Amino acid sequence: MTTARMPDEVAYQLVKAVFENFETLTRLHPAFASLDPATMIQDGLSAPLDPGARRYYEEAGLL
């Protein structure tokens, strides 16, 4: 989740940090164990992707 005021680069770095440390994230709490990066990006989006997040997903081959 972001706001229109968040710079695209901040959103990019945030998404990059989460996805490049995904295995660690999923071990932090049982609720995260079933997360799948591909479905997180495709399913259940209630708002458009932030341009910075979209940039990371495209670079990572997830979009």
N, C-alpha and C positions, 0 to 999 in steps of 0.2 A: 504494500500500500504506500502511496506517495501523494504528494500534492503537486499542483501545477508550478508551485514556487521552488520545488526541489530541482537543483541543476541536474541535467541528464547524466553528467559524469558521476555525481554522487550515487544516483540510482544504479548506474553501470557497476561501480565499484562494490556496492552493497550486494547486488545479485551475484557478481563474480565471487565475492568472498563466501557467500552461502553455497553456491554450486561447486566451487573448487574445494570446499571442505565438507561436502555433503555427507560423506561416510561418518565423519566425526559428529555432525549435527544429528544424524539418525540414531546415534548411540547415546545421546544426552537424555532422552526421555522416551519411554515406550510409545507414546503417541506419535513420535516421528518415525518409528521403525517401518511403517508401511508406506511412507512417502516414496513416490517415483518421479524423478525429474521430468520425464516426458509427459506424464499425465498432469503434473502440476501446471505446466505451461499451457496445455490444451483444454483441460476440463475445468469447469466451474469459474471461469473468469467473469466477473460481474462488471468490470470496467476495462477500457482499452489498456493495452500494455504501455508502460512508460517508454519513451524513446530510448532511454539509456538501458533499460532492461531488455528491450527488443534487440538492441545492438549486441548485447552479450549473448543472448540466445542464438542469434544468427551466427555470430563468430564461433560459438561452441557447436554449431550444427544441430541445435535443438529446434530450430524453426526453419 
